[in-house]
Amino acid sequence: MNRQGNLLTSLQMADFVGQGYLIFDEMVPRELCDAILPNIEALMSCLDVGAPFCNIWRDQLIGDIFRLPQVEGMIHSLVGPDPLYDHHAVHIVPPRTEVGPNLHQDSVTDLRKDYFDIQISLFPQDTPPEIGGTSFIPGTHFRNIRTGEASHYQHVLGRKYANCKAGTMIVWDTRLWHAARCNRTDTTRYMFKLRLNPSVPQIRLFDTTDLDHPDIGRNLSRIQPFFGNDGRYEQMQRVLRWRYISDQPNFDIGERFLRRIEYNPSKTRV
């Protein structure tokens, strides 16, 4: 299967590092979505945690979806060619269901600085605002908190909603703050979630032909309206992540924030 021609660009990767997610509208053909939707609740059982993902769902339609060339290319770019299965879930919001404050962050005990997991959300049906697509807050993936603390925050500036067509996939940094929403229709709302772990260093796994594109720095610098005066901290974390995945140990942006903490006047000048 040709993963190479479907890899994410450097610009897309910089956007993922900066905002914590990427959206791929209608990435999965509608006929595949229509085929899995009637029996999606039968997929709820968890499987072999830590197993090679290539061995998961080998003879099932859901496996065919995650082995589409465009999906494999996206996965390869973020967690490598042979990721490990962590877990999956079928998220369900029944008809006419009111959802209270449930903004949260997954994996708050995951304090790794370099390696990172991803979660993929597949929306197998049209998901207009009234059915309650997942909401999320871009740029929160470097703000570790206790899982439930995020629920105290309401009406956060910059909050976005997964209002999308069937077959849309969103790939998230696992730490991005997110929440379910109310379903005010007579239809059950489904979202299929998959978490994957890398099995190789996440260094230059993507298409690097545009690695020197001038907009990479802009993508990494883009702040969210809720940052206030804390935006510099977020930008520093992004630069550290970008240095790692791009193998550019001296990369910096803007006011060269990291230089300020890395500069050591006691070192002998050459």
C-alpha positions in Angstrom: 0.0 0.0 0.0 1.4 3.4 -1.0 1.8 5.3 2.3 4.6 7.5 0.9 2.3 9.4 -1.4 -0.2 10.1 1.3 2.1 11.4 4.0 1.3 14.7 5.8 3.3 17.7 4.7 5.6 19.7 7.0 3.0 22.5 7.1 0.3 20.1 8.2 2.6 18.7 10.9 3.4 22.2 12.1 -0.4 22.9 12.4 -0.9 19.7 14.4 2.0 20.6 16.7 0.6 24.1 17.1 -3.1 23.5 17.5 -3.2 19.9 18.6 -5.5 18.5 15.8 -6.1 18.2 12.1 -9.4 17.7 10.3 -9.8 15.6 7.2 -13.3 16.2 5.7 -15.0 13.1 4.2 -11.7 11.2 4.3 -13.6 7.8 4.4 -16.0 7.1 1.5 -19.6 7.3 2.6 -20.4 3.8 1.4 -17.9 2.4 4.0 -19.5 4.6 6.7 -23.0 3.4 5.7 -21.8 -0.2 5.9 -20.3 0.0 9.5 -23.0 2.2 11.0 -25.8 -0.4 11.5 -23.5 -2.6 13.6 -21.1 -0.1 15.1 -22.1 -0.9 18.7 -20.9 -4.4 18.2 -17.3 -3.0 18.0 -17.3 -1.7 21.5 -15.2 -4.5 23.1 -11.6 -3.5 23.8 -8.9 -5.6 22.2 -5.2 -6.5 22.9 -3.6 -3.4 24.3 -0.1 -2.9 23.0 -0.5 -5.2 20.0 0.8 -4.2 16.6 -2.0 -2.2 15.0 -1.5 -4.1 11.7 -2.9 -7.2 13.4 -6.1 -5.5 14.6 -9.4 -5.9 12.7 -7.6 -7.8 9.9 -10.8 -9.3 8.5 -13.3 -6.6 9.5 -14.7 -3.6 7.7 -13.5 -1.2 10.4 -10.0 -2.5 9.6 -10.4 -1.7 5.9 -11.2 1.9 6.9 -8.0 2.3 8.9 -6.0 0.7 6.1 -7.2 3.1 3.4 -4.0 4.7 1.8 -4.9 8.2 2.9 -5.6 7.1 6.5 -2.4 5.0 6.7 -0.4 7.9 5.4 -1.8 10.2 8.1 -1.1 7.6 10.8 2.5 6.9 9.5 3.2 10.7 9.5 2.3 11.0 13.2 3.2 7.7 14.9 5.2 5.8 12.3 4.7 2.8 10.0 4.1 0.2 12.8 2.0 1.9 15.6 0.7 -0.1 18.5 -3.0 -0.4 19.4 -3.8 1.3 22.7 -7.6 1.2 22.9 -10.7 2.2 21.0 -14.3 3.2 21.9 -17.6 3.8 20.4 -18.9 7.1 21.8 -22.7 7.2 21.8 -25.1 10.1 22.6 -28.7 8.9 22.5 -31.5 10.9 20.9 -32.8 13.9 22.9 -30.0 13.8 25.4 -28.8 16.8 27.3 -25.1 16.7 28.2 -23.8 18.7 31.2 -20.4 20.2 31.5 -17.9 17.5 30.6 -14.9 19.2 29.1 -11.9 17.1 30.0 -8.4 16.0 29.0 -7.4 12.4 28.4 -4.0 11.0 29.6 -3.2 13.5 32.2 -0.7 11.1 33.7 1.2 10.9 30.4 4.1 13.3 31.0 6.4 12.3 28.1 8.1 15.3 26.5 9.0 13.8 23.1 6.9 10.8 22.3 3.2 11.4 21.9 0.1 9.3 21.2 -2.7 10.2 18.8 -6.4 9.7 18.9 -8.5 9.4 15.7 -12.1 10.3 15.7 -14.2 8.9 12.9 -17.7 10.4 12.4 -19.6 7.8 10.4 -22.7 9.8 9.9 -23.5 13.4 9.0 -22.9 15.4 12.2 -24.7 18.7 12.1 -24.7 21.1 15.1 -28.1 19.8 16.4 -26.8 16.2 16.8 -23.9 17.2 19.0 -20.5 16.6 17.4 -17.5 16.6 19.7 -16.3 20.0 20.9 -12.7 20.9 21.5 -10.4 23.7 22.4 -7.4 24.2 20.0 -4.1 24.7 21.6 -4.8 23.1 25.0 -2.6 20.0 24.5 0.3 21.4 26.4 -1.8 22.4 29.3 -1.8 19.4 31.6 -4.5 19.4 34.3 -6.4 16.9 36.3 -9.0 15.2 34.1 -12.1 16.8 35.6 -10.7 20.3 36.2 -11.4 21.4 32.7 -15.2 21.0 33.3 -15.0 24.2 35.4 -14.2 26.2 32.3 -17.2 27.3 30.3 -17.6 29.5 27.2 -13.8 29.3 26.4 -12.8 31.6 23.6 -11.8 29.8 20.4 -13.8 26.6 21.2 -14.6 24.6 18.0 -17.2 21.9 17.2 -17.0 18.8 15.0 -19.9 19.8 12.6 -19.0 17.6 9.7 -20.1 15.2 6.9 -20.0 11.4 7.2 -16.5 10.0 6.8 -14.7 13.0 8.4 -11.8 12.1 10.6 -10.1 14.3 13.2 -6.7 13.3 14.5 -5.9 14.7 18.0 -3.0 15.0 20.3 -4.3 12.9 23.1 -4.1 15.8 25.6 -6.3 18.2 23.7 -9.3 19.3 25.9 -12.6 18.1 24.4 -16.2 17.2 25.3 -19.4 15.5 24.1 -22.4 17.7 23.3 -26.2 17.6 23.6 -28.1 15.6 21.0 -31.3 17.4 20.2 -32.4 15.1 17.3 -34.2 11.8 17.1 -31.1 10.0 15.8 -28.4 8.4 17.9 -25.0 10.1 17.5 -21.9 7.9 17.1 -18.2 8.6 17.1 -15.6 5.9 16.7 -12.4 6.7 18.6 -9.0 5.0 18.2 -5.8 5.6 20.2 -2.4 4.6 18.8 1.1 4.6 20.3 4.3 5.1 18.3 6.8 2.2 18.1 9.6 4.3 16.6 11.0 7.7 17.3 8.7 10.3 15.8 11.4 12.0 13.8 10.8 13.0 10.2 8.1 10.5 9.6 6.2 12.9 7.4 6.9 14.5 4.0 9.8 16.8 4.6 10.0 18.3 1.1 8.5 21.6 2.5 10.5 21.5 5.7 11.9 25.0 5.1 8.5 26.6 4.2 8.3 30.1 5.8 4.7 29.4 7.0 6.0 26.7 9.4 7.0 29.3 11.9 3.7 31.1 11.5 1.7 27.8 12.1 3.7 27.2 15.3 3.3 30.8 16.5 -0.5 31.0 16.0 -2.1 31.7 19.4 -5.6 31.0 20.6 -7.7 33.9 22.0 -7.9 32.3 25.5 -4.1 32.4 25.9 -4.0 35.9 27.3 -0.4 36.6 28.4 0.4 32.9 28.6 0.9 32.4 24.9 4.7 32.4 25.1 4.6 29.2 27.2 2.6 27.5 24.6 4.9 28.6 21.8 7.9 27.3 23.7 6.4 23.9 24.1 5.6 23.9 20.4 9.1 24.7 19.4 10.4 21.9 21.6 8.1 19.4 20.0 8.9 20.7 16.5 12.7 20.4 17.2 12.1 16.8 18.0 9.9 15.7 15.1 11.8 17.7 12.5 15.3 16.9 13.8 16.1 20.6 13.9 17.7 21.1 17.3 18.3 24.8 16.8 14.9 25.7 15.5 13.2 28.7 17.1 10.5 31.2 16.3 9.5 34.8 16.8 11.4 36.4 19.7 13.6 33.2 20.0 12.0 32.2 23.3 14.1 29.2 23.9 17.4 31.1 23.4 16.6 33.0 26.5 16.7 29.9 28.7 19.4 28.1 26.7 21.9 30.9 26.5 24.7 30.2 29.0 27.2 33.0 29.4 29.6 30.8 31.4 30.3 28.7 28.3 33.6 29.6 26.6 33.1 31.3 23.3 34.8 29.8 20.3 
